[in-house]
């Protein structure tokens, strides 16, 4: 029995050391060396304070900001510790009711806008924390944000253009906009007091 247990115990200890200590330390070291921002959560700092992460959506409700996709996390919106989808299929009446309510909120915030509401403004992503919106979702909100900030449409459009992230290699995916980064760019522009 001793001949069987000893090699098994040694193998267990060696594998524990390799996979539980050495491997995580190597991966962490490589990540922090090659991708320091991502390794620390892709945090965005303003005046030395963390205002968010480029990886996690935030709930914006002020008409002067672009709004994110709805969050599926509960009980708090955009709660990273509760990441999950709503698990509601397209035939689920609860999803239809939620979408109707979200459309009503968007229409009430911008009654003059008669354009079709982009689907990503009324449905949550699979994680419930998507930090991005489509170009269509940004264009839909453009007039409301420009009016609320008393900025010209071309100025806000320029900020959208600057904030647009193009597909990888021009092929994989669609152009998207990180809502937090766009709103921070808007805030920075507005703080300079320029309306042109």
Buried (B, 14 or more C-beta within 10 A) or exposed (E): EEEEEEEEEEEEEEEEEEEEEEEEEEEEEEEEEEEEEEBEBBEBEEEEEEBBBBBBBBBBEEBBBBBBBBBBBEEEBBBBEBBBEBEBEEEEEEBEEBBEEBBEBBEEBBEEBEEEBBEBBBBBBEBBBBBBBBBBBBBBBBBBBBBBBEBEEEBBBBBBEEBBBEEEEEEEEEEBBBBBBBBBBBBEBBEEEEEE
